Every structure is written in C-alpha cells, then in structure tokens.
C-alpha cells in the first residue's frame, strides 16, 4: 500500500498543472482604464481555457486561443473606482487592485517628450509637491525588437503621483495631465513611451514600414532572417558612401589596408573626451579605431561574438575587412556576431569607424568588457592596445 501511495503521489506531481491565467502587463495594481468607451482587457492562460474577466459589476468570458492569448471587451463605464480587476479560470485567478476608471493619455516622442520633471525649470520643487493618488503614471522602458512582441521584455508598473514617481517621469506629459486633473476632475492615467533621437520608422508597424519602401526596410527585413548577410549588405552600402567622400579606390579603403593611416595609441579604453588630451576635450567628428590580436588555428576556426561596449554614437565595424555590424545609439552596447570562417590563424584586426556629433565620443569601456567571446565559451580580451586615427 505504501508503494502504491508513493507511486500515486509521484504521478500527481509529474502531471503539469494548467497554466493559471495572467492579466496583460498594463493591467497591474493602480492602473487607470478609459472611461466612456468599451474597455479592452487581455492576457494569457492555457490554450483552450475559458477565462472570466470581471470589473465592478461587469463580467465577460473568453477562451484562450492556441497561443494561450485571450481578450475581452467590457462595457463602457463612468469615471470612478477603485475596483478590483480579476481574470478567473479553472486553473486559478489573476487580479489587479486599486483600479480606477477615468482618462488615459499616451505621451510619446523623442528627447523633448522624454525629458524628466527633475530636469525641468522648477522641476525638483514640482516633484516634491506631487501628491495625487488619482493621477497614475507609467513609463515604458527602452526596449527594441525585430518584430512585434506580445509583451514587454521588462516589467512595467503604475505608480500614483508622488515625489519619486513624478521626478523621473516625462515633464511635458506630467504638466499636461496635472492641469487636466484640475479641470476634468476625474482619475487620469498617463503612459510615457518616448526615446530620444529615434526615427519615426522605428515606431511604425511592419505594414507601415514596408509602405515607406526604400532600401532601409529591405535590409531590415533581411536582418530578421539573416543578420550576418544584412550587416554585409549594409557594409557594402556604407563602403560606397566612404569611397564617394574619400576618393579611395576599391580595395584601398582603411578596412582593407589600415596601414596607410597614421595611428596613435589610445591612452585608455574610455570616451575620448575623458582622455585628458586637449585635442579631444570637445572633439566631435569621425575617428578610426583599430585593435590587432592573434588567434590559434583552433580559436580561428570558430564563430564568435565581438563586444565593444557602448559606442557614442554611430559606428561601422569591420573584422578582417568584412562588415560585421553598425548601429546608431549613444546608450546601446555593441555585440556583433562574427561568423565562422572570418577569423584567421595568426593576426586579426578589428576596425571601427566612430562618428560622434555631440557628447563624449568613442568607446565607453571599461577595458575588461571589450572582448571576443568564441563559440566554445573562451574569451579573448581586447580591451588594451587600441590605436586611433582621426
């Protein structure tokens, strides 16, 4: 009997439980839902699971699709609350508390919209005076993806307007909704989704981006399928631009023959405006940076990942004369795939063209984070011994 009970217990634990329902990330505690319009609520559950969603006296039921996603539309409600939002199924219940119904505003843009209250005129004082439990704020994190994603890759949360939440929130958005709270006298939720310096193409969905046409979208579509091929293709386009402004003949460009440039030693792996060199104290412009290193035949036979840390702000990177990546961002680390067959036994060269239009310029460092990680997991440090040519 003991053996039989043990077997039954083992069987019970071996059978996976049905996935409990989850509310979408925007439906967390303290969220605000739009008044006067049908309220869409979505989330996940086990495929085929029936989920009943309730808010106040309203209730609707949906069935999770094959991907485990469900969506309901609750009837329009007047401003009010707080309410408890629940999603129930046979497998369990997901809930969000302190939900208000009022007006929801999406504030989106570049740096002017992203600038925080703490950096605004009299902003620190305004933040310290903030105390409005019916004004709720949510900031969308800086995340990018090659295709639309069903959820954020980082957690998001609603916060009532208090000094801490307001200080780091969009100033333009906060001052607008603060005034609306005074005039409309209903709960307000403000969502800030801004990213300084981003082009409008990055915000378009796939259909709209494709409708704009042009080589850029074609290359991006290729990048999703084959990043190495897309980087090579853009490298060829960049090479045409370089030859046009430099007059270099094909095969004589720096990535094919860097010896023709005049090189100086990088004093330390950090932004060039921090080198202590008066010539770079406020330098904006274009600089070549190179690093030479040796590999054994066993190391060279592998693919690898080249890590350069953050580059301020635009780079085009070559390994042994082949373009492996390039990006425009003053805050994103550069990690580029180096396909098998590109590395050599003996001497190899990384060549980075860096353009800086403002700010610190160059590779951020520190040196220990600049490296080549081989496919077998071994690491080749590349942080020391760099050279530069303006």
C-alpha positions as a printed Julia matrix, in Angstrom:
390×3 Matrix{Float64}:
   0.0    0.0     0.0
   2.86   2.37    0.84
   4.44   1.71   -2.55
   1.1    2.33   -4.29
   0.56   5.64   -2.46
   4.1    6.73   -3.27
   3.53   5.93   -6.94
   0.28   7.92   -6.98
   1.98  10.9    -5.33
   4.81  10.79   -7.87
   2.28  10.61  -10.7
   0.35  13.56   -9.29
   3.48  15.72   -9.13
   4.59  14.62  -12.6
   1.39  15.87  -14.29
   1.87  19.57  -15.14
  -0.76  21.92  -13.72
  -2.83  24.01  -16.09
  -1.29  27.46  -16.57
  -3.01  29.99  -14.33
  -4.48  32.99  -16.15
  -2.46  36.19  -16.25
  -3.52  39.75  -16.94
  -1.6   41.77  -19.52
   1.24  43.81  -18.05
  -0.64  47.11  -18.37
  -3.35  45.77  -16.05
  -1.32  45.9   -12.86
  -2.27  47.36   -9.49
  -3.13  51.1    -9.62
  -3.89  51.08  -13.37
  -6.32  53.54  -14.96
  -8.82  52.41  -17.63
 -10.51  54.71  -20.13
 -13.99  55.93  -19.2
 -16.91  56.23  -21.63
 -15.65  53.57  -24.06
 -15.66  49.76  -24.15
 -12.76  48.51  -22.01
 -10.46  46.0   -23.7
  -8.71  43.6   -21.32
  -6.29  40.88  -22.41
  -3.92  38.31  -21.01
  -2.79  34.69  -21.19
  -3.93  31.28  -19.99
  -3.63  27.67  -21.04
  -4.71  27.11  -24.64
  -8.46  26.44  -24.77
  -9.02  27.62  -21.18
 -12.18  29.65  -20.52
 -11.4   32.86  -18.66
 -13.98  35.11  -16.96
 -12.95  38.73  -16.54
 -14.72  40.95  -14.01
 -14.52  44.64  -13.15
 -17.1   46.05  -10.76
 -20.45  44.64  -11.88
 -19.26  43.95  -15.43
 -18.18  40.47  -16.47
 -17.25  38.81  -19.77
 -15.87  35.4   -20.75
 -13.32  34.46  -23.42
 -11.43  31.34  -24.47
  -7.65  31.36  -24.78
  -6.51  30.64  -28.33
  -3.88  28.13  -29.43
  -1.12  30.58  -28.39
  -2.67  30.94  -24.95
  -3.91  34.5   -25.53
  -7.36  35.81  -24.64
  -9.13  39.16  -24.94
 -12.47  40.52  -23.75
 -14.32  43.8   -24.13
 -16.09  45.05  -21.01
 -18.89  47.63  -21.34
 -18.09  51.32  -21.04
 -18.03  52.69  -17.51
 -18.21  56.14  -15.97
 -15.28  57.58  -14.07
 -14.85  56.06  -10.65
 -13.29  53.35   -8.56
 -11.28  51.9    -7.03
 -12.15  48.47   -8.43
 -10.64  45.01   -8.41
  -9.97  43.51  -11.84
  -9.97  39.7   -11.95
  -9.4   37.0   -14.54
 -10.67  33.6   -13.34
 -10.4   30.14  -14.86
 -10.5   26.59  -13.58
  -6.74  26.84  -13.02
  -6.8   29.92  -10.77
  -7.29  33.67  -10.55
  -5.23  36.69  -11.54
  -6.13  40.03  -10.0
  -5.16  43.7   -10.01
  -6.29  46.01   -7.21
  -6.93  49.72   -6.86
  -8.08  50.1   -10.47
  -9.55  53.48  -11.45
 -11.67  54.43  -14.45
 -11.01  57.86  -15.93
  -8.99  59.29  -18.83
  -5.84  57.65  -20.2
  -3.23  59.63  -22.15
  -0.31  58.27  -24.17
   2.64  60.69  -24.39
   5.22  59.72  -26.98
   8.11  61.37  -28.76
  11.84  61.96  -28.7
  14.06  63.8   -26.23
  11.75  66.79  -25.72
   9.0   64.46  -24.53
  11.41  62.19  -22.66
  12.98  64.99  -20.61
  12.06  64.35  -16.99
  10.45  66.61  -14.41
  13.7   66.56  -12.43
  15.4   68.38  -15.33
  12.62  70.91  -15.98
  12.51  74.5   -14.78
  11.44  74.32  -11.12
  11.01  70.58  -11.69
  12.54  69.36   -8.39
  10.15  71.58   -6.43
   7.17  70.42   -8.51
   8.14  66.8    -7.93
   8.43  67.25   -4.17
   4.96  68.85   -4.11
   3.34  65.97   -6.03
   0.73  64.07   -4.02
  -2.26  62.98   -6.1
  -3.47  59.39   -5.58
  -5.87  59.65   -8.55
  -3.13  60.59  -11.02
  -1.3   57.44  -12.08
   1.94  57.27  -14.12
   3.6   54.5   -16.17
   6.86  54.72  -18.12
   7.53  52.26  -20.95
  11.14  51.02  -20.75
  13.64  51.43  -23.58
  13.36  48.13  -25.41
  13.55  47.31  -29.1
  12.68  44.19  -31.05
  12.95  42.99  -34.63
   9.24  42.06  -34.72
   6.15  42.97  -32.69
   6.17  41.31  -29.28
   3.1   40.28  -27.24
   4.59  41.64  -24.0
   7.33  43.9   -22.69
  10.65  42.18  -22.04
  10.91  44.16  -18.78
   8.38  44.72  -16.03
   6.21  47.83  -16.1
   4.13  49.23  -13.23
   1.69  52.03  -12.49
   2.54  54.49   -9.71
   0.43  57.13   -8.03
   1.85  60.63   -8.46
   4.26  61.17   -5.61
   7.71  62.84   -5.48
   9.64  59.75   -6.57
   7.31  58.76   -9.41
   6.99  62.3   -10.75
  10.7   63.16  -10.61
  11.64  60.54  -13.23
   8.52  60.99  -15.39
   8.16  62.94  -18.65
   7.89  66.64  -17.8
   5.73  67.58  -20.81
   3.37  64.72  -20.06
   3.18  65.34  -16.32
   2.46  69.06  -16.55
  -0.3   68.39  -19.09
  -2.09  65.72  -17.05
  -1.64  67.68  -13.82
  -3.62  70.54  -15.38
  -6.22  68.11  -16.77
  -6.74  66.7   -13.3
  -7.68  70.17  -12.11
 -10.07  70.87  -14.97
 -11.65  67.44  -15.6
 -11.81  66.21  -12.0
 -11.6   62.53  -12.97
  -8.86  59.94  -12.42
  -6.14  60.19  -15.06
  -3.54  57.68  -16.2
  -0.51  58.87  -18.17
   1.71  56.49  -20.16
   5.1   57.87  -21.26
   6.65  55.98  -24.21
   9.47  58.13  -25.54
  13.01  57.56  -26.79
  15.3   60.46  -27.64
  16.8   60.53  -31.11
  14.72  57.69  -32.54
  13.49  57.93  -36.15
   9.79  57.59  -36.93
  10.47  54.4   -38.91
  11.4   52.64  -35.68
   7.91  53.3   -34.31
   5.97  52.04  -37.35
   4.39  48.61  -37.51
   5.55  46.24  -40.23
   2.86  47.19  -42.75
   3.5   50.92  -42.4
   7.28  50.47  -42.51
   7.02  48.39  -45.67
   4.77  51.05  -47.26
   7.55  53.63  -46.86
   9.65  51.5   -49.21
  13.33  52.09  -49.69
  16.45  50.02  -49.2
  16.43  50.5   -45.43
  13.32  48.42  -44.91
  14.56  45.73  -47.31
  17.79  45.47  -45.31
  15.88  45.34  -42.03
  13.67  42.54  -43.34
  16.82  40.68  -44.37
  18.34  41.32  -40.93
  15.49  39.49  -39.22
  16.18  36.43  -41.37
  19.97  36.6   -41.66
  21.75  39.25  -39.54
  25.2   38.45  -40.95
  24.01  38.87  -44.55
  22.26  42.13  -43.7
  25.35  43.52  -41.97
  27.46  42.65  -45.02
  24.91  44.28  -47.34
  24.79  47.47  -45.29
  28.58  47.38  -45.07
  28.73  47.47  -48.86
  26.35  50.43  -48.9
  28.48  52.19  -46.27
  31.62  51.4   -48.28
  30.14  53.12  -51.34
  29.49  56.19  -49.23
  33.05  56.14  -47.86
  34.62  55.83  -51.29
  32.46  58.71  -52.53
  33.66  61.13  -49.83
  37.25  59.86  -49.51
  38.15  59.11  -53.1
  39.57  55.71  -52.09
  39.7   53.11  -54.82
  38.04  49.75  -54.14
  40.47  47.63  -52.14
  42.38  50.66  -50.82
  39.89  51.59  -48.09
  41.07  51.53  -44.44
  39.27  48.25  -43.71
  41.3   46.62  -46.46
  44.59  48.43  -45.73
  44.7   50.26  -42.39
  48.49  50.65  -42.6
  48.14  53.7   -44.83
  46.57  55.7   -41.98
  48.61  57.46  -39.29
  47.94  55.74  -35.97
  48.32  56.86  -32.34
  47.88  54.79  -29.22
  44.58  55.04  -27.32
  45.59  56.18  -23.81
  42.8   54.23  -22.1
  39.6   52.46  -23.04
  37.1   55.24  -22.32
  35.29  58.03  -24.16
  37.89  60.21  -25.91
  36.73  63.43  -24.24
  37.89  61.87  -20.94
  41.4   61.0   -22.18
  42.88  64.23  -20.86
  44.12  65.13  -24.34
  43.32  68.81  -25.15
  42.8   67.88  -28.8
  39.9   65.62  -27.77
  38.46  67.69  -24.91
  35.49  68.8   -27.03
  36.12  66.82  -30.21
  33.2   65.94  -32.48
  33.93  64.14  -35.71
  34.98  60.85  -37.25
  37.74  58.6   -35.92
  39.02  55.18  -36.95
  39.9   52.83  -34.08
  41.67  49.51  -34.51
  42.78  46.54  -32.44
  45.06  43.77  -33.68
  45.2   40.38  -31.96
  46.37  36.83  -32.65
  44.46  33.55  -32.61
  45.48  29.9   -32.71
  44.14  27.72  -35.55
  41.68  26.15  -33.12
  40.4   29.56  -31.99
  40.19  30.94  -35.53
  38.09  28.01  -36.73
  35.14  29.13  -34.57
  32.47  31.75  -34.8
  32.48  34.44  -32.11
  30.79  37.49  -30.63
  32.63  40.81  -30.65
  31.73  43.05  -27.69
  32.75  46.72  -27.91
  30.61  48.17  -25.07
  28.66  51.37  -25.83
  29.85  53.47  -28.78
  28.99  57.17  -28.87
  27.25  57.43  -31.21
  27.47  55.87  -34.69
  29.76  53.02  -35.65
  30.57  50.84  -38.63
  32.63  47.84  -37.53
  34.81  45.52  -39.62
  36.62  42.3   -38.77
  39.39  41.4   -41.19
  37.92  43.72  -43.81
  34.33  42.43  -43.58
  31.48  44.5   -42.09
  30.01  42.72  -39.05
  27.78  45.44  -37.63
  26.92  49.08  -37.23
  24.49  50.99  -35.06
  23.35  54.49  -34.19
  22.92  54.85  -30.42
  24.77  56.55  -27.59
  23.47  54.08  -24.99
  23.31  50.59  -26.56
  26.25  48.16  -26.15
  27.6   46.77  -29.42
  27.67  42.97  -29.57
  28.28  41.75  -33.11
  28.28  38.17  -34.38
  31.44  37.1   -36.17
  30.55  34.16  -38.44
  32.8   31.1   -38.73
  35.43  31.45  -41.44
  36.04  35.16  -40.91
  38.78  34.85  -38.29
  42.35  33.86  -39.21
  45.02  31.84  -37.52
  47.66  34.42  -36.62
  46.97  38.16  -36.76
  43.42  39.52  -36.95
  42.11  43.08  -36.99
  39.03  44.82  -35.63
  38.48  48.22  -37.27
  35.76  50.56  -36.02
  34.72  53.78  -37.69
  33.22  56.02  -34.99
  31.27  59.2   -35.71
  30.38  61.48  -32.81
  28.18  64.51  -33.41
  27.97  65.57  -29.76
  28.81  64.25  -26.35
  31.73  62.2   -25.1
  32.66  60.22  -28.25
  34.26  56.83  -28.82
  34.09  53.54  -26.94
  32.79  53.75  -23.4
  34.74  50.82  -21.92
  35.86  49.65  -19.42
  38.65  47.62  -20.99
  37.63  44.33  -19.38
  34.28  44.41  -21.18
  35.84  44.76  -24.64
  36.39  41.19  -25.77
  35.91  38.43  -28.31
  33.86  35.52  -26.98
  34.48  32.38  -29.02
  31.81  29.78  -29.72
  33.38  27.36  -27.21
  32.89  29.96  -24.44
  36.52  31.02  -24.19
  37.19  34.76  -24.05
  39.89  36.74  -25.83
  40.42  40.09  -24.03
  40.59  43.01  -26.47
  40.46  45.99  -24.13
  44.1   47.01  -24.29
  46.39  48.1   -27.12
  43.92  50.03  -29.28
  45.01  52.72  -31.73
  43.16  55.65  -33.29
  43.38  57.76  -36.44
  41.37  60.95  -36.88
